[in-house]
Amino acid sequence: MSARKVSQCSKTQGGADSYAVVKSIVEIAKRHTQHPLDILVGLQVRASPR
């Protein structure tokens, strides 16, 4: 796979996909009047191995 600028300074498709997921979560949180960082941290805590 060749490196290329895909979206928001991402040079790989994986980076562009990750950006799209985070951007989507942030926009949904805003729509529901929640702080985006609280949602992202909560998702990270749930995904952490115990």
mmCIF file of the N, C-alpha and C atoms, coordinates in Angstrom:
data_MODEL
# 
_entry.id   MODEL 
# 
loop_
_atom_site.group_PDB 
_atom_site.id 
_atom_site.type_symbol 
_atom_site.label_atom_id 
_atom_site.label_alt_id 
_atom_site.label_comp_id 
_atom_site.label_asym_id 
_atom_site.label_entity_id 
_atom_site.label_seq_id 
_atom_site.pdbx_PDB_ins_code 
_atom_site.Cartn_x 
_atom_site.Cartn_y 
_atom_site.Cartn_z 
_atom_site.occupancy 
_atom_site.B_iso_or_equiv 
_atom_site.pdbx_formal_charge 
_atom_site.auth_seq_id 
_atom_site.auth_comp_id 
_atom_site.auth_asym_id 
_atom_site.auth_atom_id 
_atom_site.pdbx_PDB_model_num 
ATOM 1   N N  . MET A 1 1  ? 0.848   -1.178 0.000  1.00 0.00 ? 1  MET A N  1 
ATOM 2   C CA . MET A 1 1  ? 0.000   0.000  0.000  1.00 0.00 ? 1  MET A CA 1 
ATOM 3   C C  . MET A 1 1  ? 0.890   1.236  0.000  1.00 0.00 ? 1  MET A C  1 
ATOM 4   N N  . SER A 1 2  ? 0.601   2.133  -0.864 1.00 0.00 ? 2  SER A N  1 
ATOM 5   C CA . SER A 1 2  ? 1.395   3.363  -0.901 1.00 0.00 ? 2  SER A CA 1 
ATOM 6   C C  . SER A 1 2  ? 0.821   4.392  0.058  1.00 0.00 ? 2  SER A C  1 
ATOM 7   N N  . ALA A 1 3  ? 1.703   5.161  0.641  1.00 0.00 ? 3  ALA A N  1 
ATOM 8   C CA . ALA A 1 3  ? 1.268   6.213  1.561  1.00 0.00 ? 3  ALA A CA 1 
ATOM 9   C C  . ALA A 1 3  ? 0.773   7.393  0.747  1.00 0.00 ? 3  ALA A C  1 
ATOM 10  N N  . ARG A 1 4  ? -0.341  7.952  1.159  1.00 0.00 ? 4  ARG A N  1 
ATOM 11  C CA . ARG A 1 4  ? -0.881  9.118  0.466  1.00 0.00 ? 4  ARG A CA 1 
ATOM 12  C C  . ARG A 1 4  ? -1.731  9.923  1.446  1.00 0.00 ? 4  ARG A C  1 
ATOM 13  N N  . LYS A 1 5  ? -1.912  11.168 1.137  1.00 0.00 ? 5  LYS A N  1 
ATOM 14  C CA . LYS A 1 5  ? -2.758  12.008 1.985  1.00 0.00 ? 5  LYS A CA 1 
ATOM 15  C C  . LYS A 1 5  ? -4.214  11.683 1.647  1.00 0.00 ? 5  LYS A C  1 
ATOM 16  N N  . VAL A 1 6  ? -4.929  11.168 2.628  1.00 0.00 ? 6  VAL A N  1 
ATOM 17  C CA . VAL A 1 6  ? -6.293  10.738 2.390  1.00 0.00 ? 6  VAL A CA 1 
ATOM 18  C C  . VAL A 1 6  ? -7.283  11.749 2.957  1.00 0.00 ? 6  VAL A C  1 
ATOM 19  N N  . SER A 1 7  ? -7.139  12.079 4.229  1.00 0.00 ? 7  SER A N  1 
ATOM 20  C CA . SER A 1 7  ? -8.091  12.981 4.873  1.00 0.00 ? 7  SER A CA 1 
ATOM 21  C C  . SER A 1 7  ? -7.463  13.547 6.133  1.00 0.00 ? 7  SER A C  1 
ATOM 22  N N  . GLN A 1 8  ? -7.610  14.840 6.330  1.00 0.00 ? 8  GLN A N  1 
ATOM 23  C CA . GLN A 1 8  ? -7.144  15.486 7.548  1.00 0.00 ? 8  GLN A CA 1 
ATOM 24  C C  . GLN A 1 8  ? -5.719  15.088 7.932  1.00 0.00 ? 8  GLN A C  1 
ATOM 25  N N  . CYS A 1 9  ? -4.828  15.100 6.978  1.00 0.00 ? 9  CYS A N  1 
ATOM 26  C CA . CYS A 1 9  ? -3.405  14.818 7.167  1.00 0.00 ? 9  CYS A CA 1 
ATOM 27  C C  . CYS A 1 9  ? -3.096  13.342 7.421  1.00 0.00 ? 9  CYS A C  1 
ATOM 28  N N  . SER A 1 10 ? -4.058  12.458 7.250  1.00 0.00 ? 10 SER A N  1 
ATOM 29  C CA . SER A 1 10 ? -3.784  11.030 7.389  1.00 0.00 ? 10 SER A CA 1 
ATOM 30  C C  . SER A 1 10 ? -3.080  10.542 6.135  1.00 0.00 ? 10 SER A C  1 
ATOM 31  N N  . LYS A 1 11 ? -2.086  9.704  6.318  1.00 0.00 ? 11 LYS A N  1 
ATOM 32  C CA . LYS A 1 11 ? -1.343  9.208  5.170  1.00 0.00 ? 11 LYS A CA 1 
ATOM 33  C C  . LYS A 1 11 ? -1.681  7.756  4.852  1.00 0.00 ? 11 LYS A C  1 
ATOM 34  N N  . THR A 1 12 ? -2.580  7.177  5.612  1.00 0.00 ? 12 THR A N  1 
ATOM 35  C CA . THR A 1 12 ? -2.999  5.802  5.329  1.00 0.00 ? 12 THR A CA 1 
ATOM 36  C C  . THR A 1 12 ? -4.520  5.740  5.379  1.00 0.00 ? 12 THR A C  1 
ATOM 37  N N  . GLN A 1 13 ? -5.072  4.729  4.767  1.00 0.00 ? 13 GLN A N  1 
ATOM 38  C CA . GLN A 1 13 ? -6.519  4.546  4.813  1.00 0.00 ? 13 GLN A CA 1 
ATOM 39  C C  . GLN A 1 13 ? -6.974  4.292  6.240  1.00 0.00 ? 13 GLN A C  1 
ATOM 40  N N  . GLY A 1 14 ? -6.172  3.551  7.006  1.00 0.00 ? 14 GLY A N  1 
ATOM 41  C CA . GLY A 1 14 ? -6.513  3.294  8.407  1.00 0.00 ? 14 GLY A CA 1 
ATOM 42  C C  . GLY A 1 14 ? -6.605  4.576  9.208  1.00 0.00 ? 14 GLY A C  1 
ATOM 43  N N  . GLY A 1 15 ? -5.681  5.489  8.974  1.00 0.00 ? 15 GLY A N  1 
ATOM 44  C CA . GLY A 1 15 ? -5.707  6.783  9.653  1.00 0.00 ? 15 GLY A CA 1 
ATOM 45  C C  . GLY A 1 15 ? -6.940  7.591  9.273  1.00 0.00 ? 15 GLY A C  1 
ATOM 46  N N  . ALA A 1 16 ? -7.285  7.568  7.995  1.00 0.00 ? 16 ALA A N  1 
ATOM 47  C CA . ALA A 1 16 ? -8.473  8.281  7.531  1.00 0.00 ? 16 ALA A CA 1 
ATOM 48  C C  . ALA A 1 16 ? -9.735  7.667  8.126  1.00 0.00 ? 16 ALA A C  1 
ATOM 49  N N  . ASP A 1 17 ? -9.777  6.346  8.196  1.00 0.00 ? 17 ASP A N  1 
ATOM 50  C CA . ASP A 1 17 ? -10.935 5.662  8.776  1.00 0.00 ? 17 ASP A CA 1 
ATOM 51  C C  . ASP A 1 17 ? -11.069 5.984  10.264 1.00 0.00 ? 17 ASP A C  1 
ATOM 52  N N  . SER A 1 18 ? -9.947  5.993  10.969 1.00 0.00 ? 18 SER A N  1 
ATOM 53  C CA . SER A 1 18 ? -9.961  6.322  12.406 1.00 0.00 ? 18 SER A CA 1 
ATOM 54  C C  . SER A 1 18 ? -10.453 7.747  12.618 1.00 0.00 ? 18 SER A C  1 
ATOM 55  N N  . TYR A 1 19 ? -9.985  8.664  11.806 1.00 0.00 ? 19 TYR A N  1 
ATOM 56  C CA . TYR A 1 19 ? -10.428 10.058 11.898 1.00 0.00 ? 19 TYR A CA 1 
ATOM 57  C C  . TYR A 1 19 ? -11.938 10.144 11.686 1.00 0.00 ? 19 TYR A C  1 
ATOM 58  N N  . ALA A 1 20 ? -12.451 9.422  10.706 1.00 0.00 ? 20 ALA A N  1 
ATOM 59  C CA . ALA A 1 20 ? -13.879 9.462  10.403 1.00 0.00 ? 20 ALA A CA 1 
ATOM 60  C C  . ALA A 1 20 ? -14.710 8.955  11.582 1.00 0.00 ? 20 ALA A C  1 
ATOM 61  N N  . VAL A 1 21 ? -14.242 7.908  12.254 1.00 0.00 ? 21 VAL A N  1 
ATOM 62  C CA . VAL A 1 21 ? -14.960 7.356  13.407 1.00 0.00 ? 21 VAL A CA 1 
ATOM 63  C C  . VAL A 1 21 ? -14.974 8.373  14.550 1.00 0.00 ? 21 VAL A C  1 
ATOM 64  N N  . VAL A 1 22 ? -13.825 8.931  14.862 1.00 0.00 ? 22 VAL A N  1 
ATOM 65  C CA . VAL A 1 22 ? -13.745 9.905  15.954 1.00 0.00 ? 22 VAL A CA 1 
ATOM 66  C C  . VAL A 1 22 ? -14.600 11.132 15.627 1.00 0.00 ? 22 VAL A C  1 
ATOM 67  N N  . LYS A 1 23 ? -14.523 11.612 14.415 1.00 0.00 ? 23 LYS A N  1 
ATOM 68  C CA . LYS A 1 23 ? -15.307 12.784 14.000 1.00 0.00 ? 23 LYS A CA 1 
ATOM 69  C C  . LYS A 1 23 ? -16.798 12.496 14.136 1.00 0.00 ? 23 LYS A C  1 
ATOM 70  N N  . SER A 1 24 ? -17.222 11.306 13.766 1.00 0.00 ? 24 SER A N  1 
ATOM 71  C CA . SER A 1 24 ? -18.623 10.919 13.881 1.00 0.00 ? 24 SER A CA 1 
ATOM 72  C C  . SER A 1 24 ? -19.074 10.902 15.339 1.00 0.00 ? 24 SER A C  1 
ATOM 73  N N  . ILE A 1 25 ? -18.262 10.315 16.208 1.00 0.00 ? 25 ILE A N  1 
ATOM 74  C CA . ILE A 1 25 ? -18.589 10.266 17.640 1.00 0.00 ? 25 ILE A CA 1 
ATOM 75  C C  . ILE A 1 25 ? -18.703 11.676 18.212 1.00 0.00 ? 25 ILE A C  1 
ATOM 76  N N  . VAL A 1 26 ? -17.785 12.547 17.850 1.00 0.00 ? 26 VAL A N  1 
ATOM 77  C CA . VAL A 1 26 ? -17.796 13.928 18.341 1.00 0.00 ? 26 VAL A CA 1 
ATOM 78  C C  . VAL A 1 26 ? -19.074 14.639 17.897 1.00 0.00 ? 26 VAL A C  1 
ATOM 79  N N  . GLU A 1 27 ? -19.445 14.487 16.642 1.00 0.00 ? 27 GLU A N  1 
ATOM 80  C CA . GLU A 1 27 ? -20.642 15.157 16.136 1.00 0.00 ? 27 GLU A CA 1 
ATOM 81  C C  . GLU A 1 27 ? -21.912 14.618 16.788 1.00 0.00 ? 27 GLU A C  1 
ATOM 82  N N  . ILE A 1 28 ? -21.997 13.319 17.006 1.00 0.00 ? 28 ILE A N  1 
ATOM 83  C CA . ILE A 1 28 ? -23.161 12.725 17.662 1.00 0.00 ? 28 ILE A CA 1 
ATOM 84  C C  . ILE A 1 28 ? -23.249 13.210 19.111 1.00 0.00 ? 28 ILE A C  1 
ATOM 85  N N  . ALA A 1 29 ? -22.118 13.258 19.803 1.00 0.00 ? 29 ALA A N  1 
ATOM 86  C CA . ALA A 1 29 ? -22.103 13.741 21.182 1.00 0.00 ? 29 ALA A CA 1 
ATOM 87  C C  . ALA A 1 29 ? -22.616 15.182 21.242 1.00 0.00 ? 29 ALA A C  1 
ATOM 88  N N  . LYS A 1 30 ? -22.158 16.011 20.344 1.00 0.00 ? 30 LYS A N  1 
ATOM 89  C CA . LYS A 1 30 ? -22.601 17.406 20.315 1.00 0.00 ? 30 LYS A CA 1 
ATOM 90  C C  . LYS A 1 30 ? -24.110 17.496 20.082 1.00 0.00 ? 30 LYS A C  1 
ATOM 91  N N  . ARG A 1 31 ? -24.605 16.669 19.173 1.00 0.00 ? 31 ARG A N  1 
ATOM 92  C CA . ARG A 1 31 ? -26.029 16.668 18.872 1.00 0.00 ? 31 ARG A CA 1 
ATOM 93  C C  . ARG A 1 31 ? -26.870 16.303 20.096 1.00 0.00 ? 31 ARG A C  1 
ATOM 94  N N  . HIS A 1 32 ? -26.304 15.470 20.961 1.00 0.00 ? 32 HIS A N  1 
ATOM 95  C CA . HIS A 1 32 ? -26.999 15.026 22.164 1.00 0.00 ? 32 HIS A CA 1 
ATOM 96  C C  . HIS A 1 32 ? -26.595 15.855 23.385 1.00 0.00 ? 32 HIS A C  1 
ATOM 97  N N  . THR A 1 33 ? -25.999 17.001 23.121 1.00 0.00 ? 33 THR A N  1 
ATOM 98  C CA . THR A 1 33 ? -25.534 17.947 24.156 1.00 0.00 ? 33 THR A CA 1 
ATOM 99  C C  . THR A 1 33 ? -24.686 17.283 25.234 1.00 0.00 ? 33 THR A C  1 
ATOM 100 N N  . GLN A 1 34 ? -23.803 16.407 24.801 1.00 0.00 ? 34 GLN A N  1 
ATOM 101 C CA . GLN A 1 34 ? -22.838 15.780 25.697 1.00 0.00 ? 34 GLN A CA 1 
ATOM 102 C C  . GLN A 1 34 ? -21.448 16.252 25.300 1.00 0.00 ? 34 GLN A C  1 
ATOM 103 N N  . HIS A 1 35 ? -20.534 16.233 26.252 1.00 0.00 ? 35 HIS A N  1 
ATOM 104 C CA . HIS A 1 35 ? -19.168 16.650 25.954 1.00 0.00 ? 35 HIS A CA 1 
ATOM 105 C C  . HIS A 1 35 ? -18.464 15.513 25.209 1.00 0.00 ? 35 HIS A C  1 
ATOM 106 N N  . PRO A 1 36 ? -17.967 15.770 24.003 1.00 0.00 ? 36 PRO A N  1 
ATOM 107 C CA . PRO A 1 36 ? -17.345 14.709 23.204 1.00 0.00 ? 36 PRO A CA 1 
ATOM 108 C C  . PRO A 1 36 ? -16.213 13.972 23.917 1.00 0.00 ? 36 PRO A C  1 
ATOM 109 N N  . LEU A 1 37 ? -15.403 14.693 24.689 1.00 0.00 ? 37 LEU A N  1 
ATOM 110 C CA . LEU A 1 37 ? -14.282 14.040 25.370 1.00 0.00 ? 37 LEU A CA 1 
ATOM 111 C C  . LEU A 1 37 ? -14.772 13.018 26.396 1.00 0.00 ? 37 LEU A C  1 
ATOM 112 N N  . ASP A 1 38 ? -15.879 13.338 27.083 1.00 0.00 ? 38 ASP A N  1 
ATOM 113 C CA . ASP A 1 38 ? -16.444 12.377 28.035 1.00 0.00 ? 38 ASP A CA 1 
ATOM 114 C C  . ASP A 1 38 ? -16.840 11.083 27.334 1.00 0.00 ? 38 ASP A C  1 
ATOM 115 N N  . ILE A 1 39 ? -17.429 11.204 26.168 1.00 0.00 ? 39 ILE A N  1 
ATOM 116 C CA . ILE A 1 39 ? -17.851 10.016 25.411 1.00 0.00 ? 39 ILE A CA 1 
ATOM 117 C C  . ILE A 1 39 ? -16.633 9.222  24.952 1.00 0.00 ? 39 ILE A C  1 
ATOM 118 N N  . LEU A 1 40 ? -15.637 9.905  24.391 1.00 0.00 ? 40 LEU A N  1 
ATOM 119 C CA . LEU A 1 40 ? -14.444 9.212  23.898 1.00 0.00 ? 40 LEU A CA 1 
ATOM 120 C C  . LEU A 1 40 ? -13.691 8.507  25.025 1.00 0.00 ? 40 LEU A C  1 
ATOM 121 N N  . VAL A 1 41 ? -13.562 9.165  26.177 1.00 0.00 ? 41 VAL A N  1 
ATOM 122 C CA . VAL A 1 41 ? -12.882 8.552  27.318 1.00 0.00 ? 41 VAL A CA 1 
ATOM 123 C C  . VAL A 1 41 ? -13.681 7.340  27.801 1.00 0.00 ? 41 VAL A C  1 
ATOM 124 N N  . GLY A 1 42 ? -15.000 7.480  27.864 1.00 0.00 ? 42 GLY A N  1 
ATOM 125 C CA . GLY A 1 42 ? -15.838 6.369  28.275 1.00 0.00 ? 42 GLY A CA 1 
ATOM 126 C C  . GLY A 1 42 ? -15.694 5.163  27.360 1.00 0.00 ? 42 GLY A C  1 
ATOM 127 N N  . LEU A 1 43 ? -15.608 5.406  26.076 1.00 0.00 ? 43 LEU A N  1 
ATOM 128 C CA . LEU A 1 43 ? -15.415 4.305  25.126 1.00 0.00 ? 43 LEU A CA 1 
ATOM 129 C C  . LEU A 1 43 ? -14.051 3.647  25.321 1.00 0.00 ? 43 LEU A C  1 
ATOM 130 N N  . GLN A 1 44 ? -13.041 4.456  25.584 1.00 0.00 ? 44 GLN A N  1 
ATOM 131 C CA . GLN A 1 44 ? -11.692 3.920  25.801 1.00 0.00 ? 44 GLN A CA 1 
ATOM 132 C C  . GLN A 1 44 ? -11.646 3.067  27.052 1.00 0.00 ? 44 GLN A C  1 
ATOM 133 N N  . VAL A 1 45 ? -12.289 3.528  28.123 1.00 0.00 ? 45 VAL A N  1 
ATOM 134 C CA . VAL A 1 45 ? -12.293 2.779  29.389 1.00 0.00 ? 45 VAL A CA 1 
ATOM 135 C C  . VAL A 1 45 ? -12.972 1.438  29.175 1.00 0.00 ? 45 VAL A C  1 
ATOM 136 N N  . ARG A 1 46 ? -14.084 1.431  28.467 1.00 0.00 ? 46 ARG A N  1 
ATOM 137 C CA . ARG A 1 46 ? -14.797 0.168  28.219 1.00 0.00 ? 46 ARG A CA 1 
ATOM 138 C C  . ARG A 1 46 ? -13.994 -0.791 27.355 1.00 0.00 ? 46 ARG A C  1 
ATOM 139 N N  . ALA A 1 47 ? -13.170 -0.246 26.456 1.00 0.00 ? 47 ALA A N  1 
ATOM 140 C CA . ALA A 1 47 ? -12.396 -1.090 25.544 1.00 0.00 ? 47 ALA A CA 1 
ATOM 141 C C  . ALA A 1 47 ? -11.113 -1.606 26.177 1.00 0.00 ? 47 ALA A C  1 
ATOM 142 N N  . SER A 1 48 ? -10.716 -1.031 27.299 1.00 0.00 ? 48 SER A N  1 
ATOM 143 C CA . SER A 1 48 ? -9.458  -1.436 27.951 1.00 0.00 ? 48 SER A CA 1 
ATOM 144 C C  . SER A 1 48 ? -9.570  -2.859 28.511 1.00 0.00 ? 48 SER A C  1 
ATOM 145 N N  . PRO A 1 49 ? -8.505  -3.635 28.347 1.00 0.00 ? 49 PRO A N  1 
ATOM 146 C CA . PRO A 1 49 ? -8.508  -4.987 28.923 1.00 0.00 ? 49 PRO A CA 1 
ATOM 147 C C  . PRO A 1 49 ? -8.509  -4.901 30.442 1.00 0.00 ? 49 PRO A C  1 
ATOM 148 N N  . ARG A 1 50 ? -9.175  -5.801 31.056 1.00 0.00 ? 50 ARG A N  1 
ATOM 149 C CA . ARG A 1 50 ? -9.265  -5.793 32.523 1.00 0.00 ? 50 ARG A CA 1 
ATOM 150 C C  . ARG A 1 50 ? -8.329  -6.773 33.128 1.00 0.00 ? 50 ARG A C  1 
# 
